[in-house]
């Protein structure tokens, strides 16, 4: 019969107990854990640590029962359980899998920004939808639709392609207008997606001599977008994103040069949007002052969000052109540093839901992450193991 043993069990600085073991030290760690759980009525996961005199009495995670001797000091550390909250993700609101940029050309990497609003529109003055998962070809004018329908039958009969320059010009004009609603500077991948959708819907428009029938349309759309931007600039419309990109052709001595000017990043769709229709910097400054008053009120998230939406263009102009210090930005826009408004501002700039997109992408890495966690050793591994065991019991 094994000799009896005594252990000093430490739960905290002011919570120390003596454990009597008439049958001696348990033969396994699991048996020791069961004795501790039953004797001291421990609920939830915990970790046992032993005192190693080779390291001046420092505590280490107990991984072998041989480390436990009579009258040893053991510390019990409770670990917090992992609570997962699963919510349904609307995939239509998750970041589009089509890359925003794959080229380093000056036209595609400068900035993907705003959507102009007309006096009849009631929505925001900036883009609110990301590049679609599948690009939908817009409806053309009545005469163009008739010509395209007429070109389908010859193509189905003997593969005759439709070649009409006037139709091509009208198609490109409509495509450019639709693309500008998502980005003023489409990337090569995005232009390819548009060409593929066009040819898929109207096979008679395939490019003769091209191995996939798309190359000619890719080039036409690319140059048409440049012409469309030039046309908008020629009308002297207030489109900051286009005005900013014309500065790169100016000399450093000219007014409005790019020296010290921060460029847009690839994901910034609404980099420098125009002011809302009917608003001026003076009226928006009044909105900002009202926003400061609303910030001091409790349970006022809705009013704060509305004013943050309305003043977005003014705020972006300050951030991009003035580059204020963090302290100055905090004083002028304290709401911008709240958790909800951080996520809302991210969506305003990129048209992407930050939290939803992160969680949906995280699902793709969960399996690999769990494998890494299971191989983890030491104190971290001991703490993680009960959590992983609890996850294995969850039925999804």
C-alpha positions as CSV (number, residue, x, y, z in Angstrom):
1,X,0.0,0.0,0.0
2,X,1.4,3.4,-1.0
3,X,2.3,5.8,1.9
4,X,-0.1,8.7,2.5
5,X,0.9,12.1,1.2
6,X,0.2,15.8,1.9
7,X,0.1,18.6,-0.7
8,X,0.0,22.4,-0.3
9,X,-2.6,23.7,-2.8
10,X,-2.4,27.4,-3.7
11,X,-5.5,29.1,-5.2
12,X,-4.4,32.6,-4.6
13,X,-2.2,34.8,-2.4
14,X,-4.8,34.6,0.5
15,X,-6.3,31.2,-0.4
16,X,-4.1,28.3,0.5
17,X,-5.3,24.8,1.5
18,X,-3.8,21.5,2.6
19,X,-4.7,18.3,0.7
20,X,-4.5,14.9,2.5
21,X,-4.0,11.9,0.2
22,X,-4.4,8.7,2.4
23,X,-3.8,6.5,-0.7
24,X,-0.7,8.5,-1.7
25,X,0.1,10.5,-4.8
26,X,-2.3,9.6,-7.7
27,X,-0.8,7.6,-10.6
28,X,-1.8,10.0,-13.4
29,X,-2.4,13.7,-13.9
30,X,-6.0,13.1,-14.7
31,X,-6.6,11.3,-11.4
32,X,-4.9,14.2,-9.6
33,X,-7.1,16.7,-11.4
34,X,-10.2,14.7,-10.5
35,X,-9.2,14.6,-6.8
36,X,-8.6,18.4,-6.8
37,X,-11.9,19.0,-8.6
38,X,-13.9,16.9,-6.2
39,X,-12.1,18.0,-3.0
40,X,-12.3,21.7,-3.6
41,X,-15.5,21.7,-5.7
42,X,-13.7,23.3,-8.7
43,X,-16.0,24.2,-11.7
44,X,-14.7,24.9,-15.1
45,X,-11.3,24.2,-16.7
46,X,-8.1,24.8,-14.6
47,X,-4.4,24.3,-14.9
48,X,-2.1,22.8,-12.2
49,X,1.4,24.2,-11.7
50,X,4.3,22.8,-9.6
51,X,7.1,24.6,-7.8
52,X,10.6,23.8,-9.2
53,X,13.4,24.4,-6.8
54,X,16.0,24.2,-9.6
55,X,14.7,27.6,-10.7
56,X,14.5,29.2,-7.3
57,X,10.9,28.1,-6.6
58,X,9.4,29.3,-9.8
59,X,6.1,27.7,-10.8
60,X,5.8,25.6,-14.0
61,X,3.0,23.9,-15.7
62,X,2.6,20.3,-14.4
63,X,3.0,17.9,-17.3
64,X,4.2,14.8,-15.5
65,X,2.9,13.2,-12.3
66,X,6.6,12.4,-11.3
67,X,7.1,16.1,-10.5
68,X,4.6,15.8,-7.6
69,X,6.3,14.7,-4.3
70,X,5.0,14.6,-0.8
71,X,4.5,18.0,0.7
72,X,4.9,19.7,-2.7
73,X,3.5,23.1,-3.4
74,X,0.9,23.1,-6.3
75,X,-0.8,26.1,-7.7
76,X,-4.3,25.8,-9.3
77,X,-5.0,28.4,-12.0
78,X,-8.5,28.6,-13.4
79,X,-8.8,29.2,-17.2
80,X,-11.6,31.1,-18.8
81,X,-13.7,29.1,-21.2
82,X,-14.0,30.2,-24.8
83,X,-17.5,31.4,-25.7
84,X,-18.3,31.5,-29.5
85,X,-21.2,33.6,-30.8
86,X,-22.1,32.3,-34.2
87,X,-24.1,34.7,-36.5
88,X,-25.3,34.3,-40.0
89,X,-23.2,36.3,-42.5
90,X,-24.9,37.8,-45.6
91,X,-22.4,37.0,-48.3
92,X,-23.7,39.8,-50.5
93,X,-22.3,42.2,-48.0
94,X,-18.9,40.5,-47.7
95,X,-15.9,41.7,-49.6
96,X,-16.0,40.8,-53.3
97,X,-13.5,38.0,-54.2
98,X,-12.4,40.0,-57.3
99,X,-9.1,41.7,-56.4
100,X,-9.3,45.5,-56.3
101,X,-5.9,45.8,-57.8
102,X,-3.3,43.6,-59.5
103,X,-1.4,46.1,-61.6
104,X,1.0,48.8,-60.7
105,X,0.0,51.1,-63.6
106,X,-0.6,54.7,-62.7
107,X,-4.2,54.6,-63.8
108,X,-5.2,51.6,-61.7
109,X,-3.3,52.0,-58.5
110,X,-3.8,55.6,-57.7
111,X,-7.3,55.5,-56.1
112,X,-10.6,53.8,-56.4
113,X,-13.0,56.4,-55.1
114,X,-16.4,58.2,-55.3
115,X,-19.8,58.0,-56.9
116,X,-21.3,61.3,-58.0
117,X,-24.8,62.0,-56.9
118,X,-27.3,64.0,-58.8
119,X,-29.9,66.4,-57.4
120,X,-32.6,63.7,-57.7
121,X,-30.7,61.1,-55.6
122,X,-31.4,60.8,-51.9
123,X,-28.5,58.5,-51.1
124,X,-25.0,59.5,-50.0
125,X,-22.6,61.4,-52.2
126,X,-20.0,58.5,-52.1
127,X,-20.0,54.9,-53.3
128,X,-21.8,52.5,-51.0
129,X,-21.5,49.2,-52.9
130,X,-18.3,47.2,-53.5
131,X,-17.4,45.7,-56.8
132,X,-19.9,42.9,-57.4
133,X,-19.2,39.2,-57.2
134,X,-20.5,38.9,-60.7
135,X,-20.7,42.0,-62.9
136,X,-24.2,42.5,-64.4
137,X,-24.3,44.0,-67.8
138,X,-26.6,47.1,-67.7
139,X,-29.7,47.6,-69.9
140,X,-28.8,49.4,-73.1
141,X,-31.1,51.7,-75.1
142,X,-34.0,50.3,-77.1
143,X,-32.2,50.4,-80.5
144,X,-29.1,48.8,-79.2
145,X,-31.0,46.0,-77.6
146,X,-32.8,45.4,-80.9
147,X,-29.5,45.3,-82.8
148,X,-28.0,42.8,-80.2
149,X,-31.0,40.6,-80.4
150,X,-30.8,40.6,-84.2
151,X,-27.2,39.6,-84.0
152,X,-27.9,36.5,-81.9
153,X,-29.6,34.5,-84.6
154,X,-26.8,34.7,-87.3
155,X,-24.2,33.8,-84.6
156,X,-26.2,30.8,-83.5
157,X,-26.7,29.7,-87.2
158,X,-23.1,30.0,-88.5
159,X,-21.1,31.9,-86.0
160,X,-21.3,35.3,-87.7
161,X,-20.1,38.0,-85.4
162,X,-21.7,41.4,-85.0
163,X,-19.5,44.3,-86.2
164,X,-21.1,47.7,-86.0
165,X,-19.0,50.6,-84.7
166,X,-22.0,52.7,-83.7
167,X,-23.3,49.9,-81.5
168,X,-19.8,49.4,-80.0
169,X,-19.6,53.1,-79.1
170,X,-23.0,53.1,-77.4
171,X,-22.1,49.9,-75.5
172,X,-18.8,51.3,-74.2
173,X,-20.5,54.5,-73.1
174,X,-23.0,52.6,-71.0
175,X,-20.4,50.3,-69.5
176,X,-18.2,53.2,-68.6
177,X,-21.0,54.9,-66.8
178,X,-21.8,51.7,-64.9
179,X,-18.2,51.0,-64.0
180,X,-17.7,54.5,-62.7
181,X,-20.5,53.8,-60.2
182,X,-18.1,51.3,-58.6
183,X,-14.7,52.8,-59.3
184,X,-13.2,55.6,-61.4
185,X,-10.0,53.6,-61.9
186,X,-10.9,50.0,-62.6
187,X,-8.1,47.4,-62.5
188,X,-7.2,45.0,-65.2
189,X,-9.0,42.2,-63.3
190,X,-12.1,44.3,-63.0
191,X,-12.0,45.2,-66.7
192,X,-11.6,41.5,-67.6
193,X,-14.7,40.7,-65.5
194,X,-16.7,43.2,-67.4
195,X,-15.5,41.9,-70.8
196,X,-16.3,38.3,-69.8
197,X,-19.8,39.3,-68.6
198,X,-20.5,41.2,-71.9
199,X,-19.4,38.4,-74.2
200,X,-21.2,35.7,-72.0
201,X,-24.4,37.6,-72.4
202,X,-23.9,38.5,-76.1
203,X,-21.7,35.9,-77.7
204,X,-22.1,37.7,-81.1
205,X,-19.8,40.5,-79.7
206,X,-16.7,38.3,-79.5
207,X,-13.6,39.8,-80.9
208,X,-12.5,38.2,-84.2
209,X,-8.9,37.1,-84.2
210,X,-8.7,36.9,-80.4
211,X,-8.1,33.5,-78.8
212,X,-10.8,34.2,-76.2
213,X,-12.8,36.9,-77.9
214,X,-12.1,39.4,-75.1
215,X,-8.8,41.2,-75.7
216,X,-10.3,43.9,-77.9
217,X,-13.0,44.6,-75.5
218,X,-10.5,44.9,-72.6
219,X,-8.6,47.5,-74.5
220,X,-11.6,49.4,-75.5
221,X,-13.0,49.5,-72.0
222,X,-9.7,50.6,-70.6
223,X,-9.4,53.6,-73.0
224,X,-13.1,54.4,-72.7
225,X,-12.7,54.8,-68.9
226,X,-9.9,57.3,-69.6
227,X,-12.1,59.2,-72.0
228,X,-15.0,59.1,-69.6
229,X,-12.9,60.6,-66.8
230,X,-11.6,63.3,-69.2
231,X,-15.2,64.2,-70.2
232,X,-16.2,64.6,-66.6
233,X,-13.2,66.8,-65.9
234,X,-14.0,68.8,-69.1
235,X,-17.5,69.6,-67.7
236,X,-15.8,71.2,-64.7
237,X,-17.7,69.1,-62.2
238,X,-16.6,68.9,-58.6
239,X,-15.0,65.5,-58.6
240,X,-12.1,65.6,-56.1
241,X,-10.8,62.1,-57.0
242,X,-10.3,63.2,-60.6
243,X,-8.8,66.5,-59.7
244,X,-6.3,64.9,-57.4
245,X,-5.0,62.6,-60.1
246,X,-4.5,65.4,-62.6
247,X,-2.0,67.0,-60.1
248,X,0.6,64.3,-60.9
249,X,1.2,66.0,-64.3
250,X,2.0,69.3,-62.8
251,X,5.4,70.6,-62.1
252,X,6.5,71.0,-58.5
253,X,6.7,74.7,-58.9
254,X,3.0,75.0,-59.9
255,X,0.2,75.6,-57.4
256,X,-1.4,72.4,-56.2
257,X,1.7,70.1,-56.7
258,X,1.8,66.7,-55.1
259,X,4.7,67.3,-52.8
260,X,3.8,65.8,-49.4
261,X,0.4,64.7,-50.7
262,X,-0.8,61.3,-49.5
263,X,-2.0,58.9,-52.2
264,X,-4.9,56.6,-52.0
265,X,-4.4,53.0,-51.1
266,X,-5.8,50.2,-53.2
267,X,-8.8,49.4,-51.0
268,X,-9.9,53.0,-50.5
269,X,-12.9,53.2,-52.8
270,X,-14.2,56.5,-51.3
271,X,-10.8,58.2,-51.0
272,X,-11.8,61.8,-51.5
273,X,-15.6,62.0,-52.1
274,X,-17.4,65.3,-53.1
275,X,-19.5,67.2,-50.7
276,X,-23.2,66.2,-50.5
277,X,-25.4,68.0,-52.9
278,X,-26.5,71.3,-51.6
279,X,-23.9,71.4,-48.8
280,X,-20.9,73.6,-48.3
281,X,-18.0,73.5,-46.0
282,X,-19.7,76.1,-43.8
283,X,-22.9,74.0,-43.4
284,X,-20.9,70.9,-42.8
285,X,-18.9,72.7,-40.1
286,X,-22.2,73.4,-38.4
287,X,-23.0,69.7,-38.6
288,X,-19.7,68.9,-37.0
289,X,-20.4,71.2,-34.1
290,X,-23.8,69.6,-33.7
291,X,-22.1,66.3,-33.7
292,X,-19.9,67.3,-30.8
293,X,-23.1,68.0,-28.8
294,X,-24.7,64.7,-29.8
295,X,-21.6,62.8,-28.7
296,X,-22.1,63.9,-25.1
297,X,-25.6,62.4,-25.0
298,X,-26.2,58.8,-24.0
299,X,-27.9,56.2,-26.2
300,X,-27.6,58.5,-29.2
301,X,-25.9,56.2,-31.7
302,X,-28.5,56.8,-34.5
303,X,-28.2,60.6,-34.5
304,X,-24.4,60.3,-34.3
305,X,-24.2,57.9,-37.3
306,X,-26.4,60.2,-39.4
307,X,-24.2,63.2,-38.8
308,X,-21.0,61.1,-39.4
309,X,-22.5,60.0,-42.7
310,X,-23.3,63.5,-43.7
311,X,-19.9,64.9,-42.8
312,X,-17.9,62.1,-44.3
313,X,-16.7,64.1,-47.3
314,X,-15.5,67.0,-45.1
315,X,-13.7,64.6,-42.8
316,X,-11.9,62.8,-45.6
317,X,-10.8,66.2,-47.0
318,X,-9.2,67.0,-43.6
319,X,-7.5,63.6,-43.3
320,X,-6.2,63.5,-46.8
321,X,-5.2,67.0,-47.5
322,X,-4.4,68.4,-44.0
323,X,-3.0,65.2,-42.4
324,X,-3.9,66.3,-38.8
325,X,-2.3,64.9,-35.7
326,X,-4.2,62.2,-33.9
327,X,-4.9,64.5,-30.9
328,X,-6.3,67.2,-33.3
329,X,-8.5,64.6,-35.0
330,X,-9.7,63.3,-31.7
331,X,-10.7,66.8,-30.6
332,X,-12.6,67.5,-33.8
333,X,-14.1,64.1,-34.4
334,X,-14.3,62.2,-31.1
335,X,-17.0,59.9,-32.4
336,X,-14.5,58.5,-35.0
337,X,-12.7,56.8,-32.2
338,X,-15.7,54.7,-31.0
339,X,-15.9,51.0,-31.9
340,X,-19.1,51.3,-33.9
341,X,-17.9,54.3,-35.8
342,X,-14.5,52.8,-36.6
343,X,-16.4,49.9,-38.3
344,X,-18.8,52.4,-40.0
345,X,-15.9,54.6,-41.2
346,X,-14.1,51.6,-42.6
347,X,-17.3,50.7,-44.6
348,X,-17.6,54.2,-45.9
349,X,-14.1,54.2,-47.2
350,X,-13.9,50.7,-48.6
351,X,-17.6,49.7,-48.9
352,X,-16.7,46.6,-47.0
353,X,-18.1,45.3,-43.7
354,X,-15.0,45.0,-41.5
355,X,-16.3,42.6,-38.9
356,X,-18.4,40.4,-41.2
357,X,-15.6,40.1,-43.8
358,X,-13.0,39.3,-41.1
359,X,-15.2,36.5,-39.6
360,X,-16.1,35.0,-43.0
361,X,-12.4,35.0,-44.0
362,X,-11.4,33.6,-40.6
363,X,-13.6,30.5,-41.3
364,X,-11.2,29.5,-44.1
365,X,-8.2,29.4,-41.7
366,X,-10.0,27.8,-38.7
367,X,-8.8,24.2,-39.5
368,X,-5.2,25.2,-39.8
369,X,-5.3,27.4,-36.7
370,X,-6.8,24.5,-34.6
371,X,-4.0,22.2,-35.8
372,X,-1.4,24.8,-34.7
373,X,-3.1,25.3,-31.3
374,X,-3.2,21.5,-30.7
375,X,0.6,21.3,-31.3
376,X,1.2,24.1,-28.8
377,X,3.2,23.1,-25.7
378,X,4.2,24.7,-22.4
379,X,1.9,26.9,-20.3
380,X,0.0,28.2,-23.3
381,X,-0.7,24.7,-24.6
382,X,-2.0,23.6,-21.2
383,X,-4.4,26.5,-21.1
384,X,-5.5,26.0,-24.7
385,X,-6.2,22.2,-24.4
386,X,-9.3,22.5,-22.2
387,X,-10.7,25.0,-24.6
388,X,-10.1,22.8,-27.6
389,X,-11.7,19.8,-25.8
390,X,-14.8,21.9,-25.1
391,X,-14.9,22.9,-28.8
392,X,-14.8,19.2,-29.8
393,X,-18.0,18.6,-27.8
394,X,-19.9,21.4,-29.6
395,X,-22.2,20.2,-32.3
396,X,-22.6,22.6,-35.1
